[in-house]
């Protein structure tokens, strides 16, 4: 198997990359077909997302919040998998417990930064 043909990530190590009292985003994988990141929103913080050019899937690792997609609201809790279509208005709000998410974008079109996309 050639170098870089596969990688293994541990959620504990990824979560350490976004620890702190401010919203944080850490991209840990980028290939032509997709990009993956870990995103953390501390309790009481504000999610400053704007619509993305890519479809995305969120896996909720920990925390509790609500997700607004267009004009609908959804509960967010550990173990949930959430899909958001490209260009859909969405943001997390009412973040009751520190929220940690694994985010998968497909395909990897742009470099994502909270509040700057």
C-alpha positions in Angstrom: 0.0 0.0 0.0 1.4 3.4 -0.9 2.1 6.1 1.6 -1.0 8.2 2.2 -3.5 5.6 0.8 -5.2 5.5 4.2 -5.1 7.4 7.5 -6.5 6.8 11.0 -7.8 9.6 13.2 -8.8 9.4 16.9 -11.7 11.6 17.9 -10.0 12.3 21.3 -6.9 13.8 19.5 -9.1 15.8 17.0 -11.2 17.2 19.9 -8.0 18.5 21.6 -7.3 20.6 18.4 -10.5 22.5 19.0 -10.5 22.8 22.8 -11.1 26.2 24.4 -13.7 28.8 25.1 -14.1 30.1 21.6 -15.7 28.4 18.5 -13.0 26.5 16.7 -12.6 24.6 13.4 -9.8 22.2 12.5 -9.6 20.6 9.0 -7.9 17.2 9.4 -8.4 15.7 5.9 -8.6 17.2 2.4 -8.7 15.2 -0.8 -10.4 16.0 -4.1 -13.6 14.2 -3.3 -14.1 15.6 0.2 -12.8 17.4 3.2 -13.2 16.5 6.9 -13.0 18.7 10.0 -13.8 18.8 13.6 -15.9 21.8 14.8 -16.5 22.9 18.4 -19.0 25.4 19.7 -18.8 26.0 23.4 -22.0 26.3 25.4 -23.6 29.7 24.9 -21.5 30.6 21.9 -22.7 31.8 18.5 -22.3 29.9 15.3 -21.4 32.3 12.5 -21.9 30.1 9.5 -23.0 31.1 6.1 -24.1 28.8 3.4 -21.4 26.5 1.9 -20.9 25.6 -1.8 -20.6 21.9 -0.7 -23.0 19.4 0.7 -22.1 18.5 4.2 -22.7 15.9 6.9 -22.3 16.5 10.6 -21.7 13.7 13.1 -22.5 15.0 16.6 -19.8 13.7 18.9 -20.9 15.5 22.1 -23.1 18.3 23.3 -26.6 19.6 22.9 -28.0 22.4 20.7 -30.5 23.2 18.0 -29.9 23.4 14.2 -31.8 25.8 12.0 -31.9 24.8 8.3 -33.7 27.4 6.2 -36.9 27.9 8.3 -36.9 24.5 10.1 -35.4 23.7 13.5 -34.0 20.4 14.7 -32.7 19.0 18.0 -29.0 18.2 18.1 -27.6 15.6 20.5 -24.7 13.0 20.6 -24.9 10.2 18.0 -27.0 12.1 15.5 -25.9 12.5 11.8 -27.2 15.6 10.1 -27.2 16.4 6.4 -27.2 19.9 5.0 -27.5 20.5 1.2 -25.1 22.9 -0.4 -26.2 26.6 -0.3 -28.8 26.0 2.5 -28.9 28.6 5.2 -28.0 26.9 8.5 -26.6 27.5 11.9 -26.4 25.9 15.3 -28.0 27.9 18.2 -29.2 27.5 21.7 -26.0 25.6 22.5 -26.8 24.1 25.9 -23.7 21.9 26.2 -20.3 22.3 24.5 -20.9 21.0 21.0 -18.3 18.9 19.1 -19.0 17.8 15.5 -17.2 15.9 12.8 -18.0 17.7 9.5 -17.6 16.1 6.1 -17.8 18.3 3.0 -18.1 16.9 -0.4 -16.5 17.7 -2.7 -13.7 19.8 -1.2 -14.3 23.1 -3.1 -13.3 25.8 -0.7 -11.3 26.3 2.5 -13.9 26.7 5.2 -13.6 29.2 8.1 -16.4 30.1 10.5 -18.0 33.4 9.4 -16.0 33.6 6.2 -17.7 31.5 3.7 
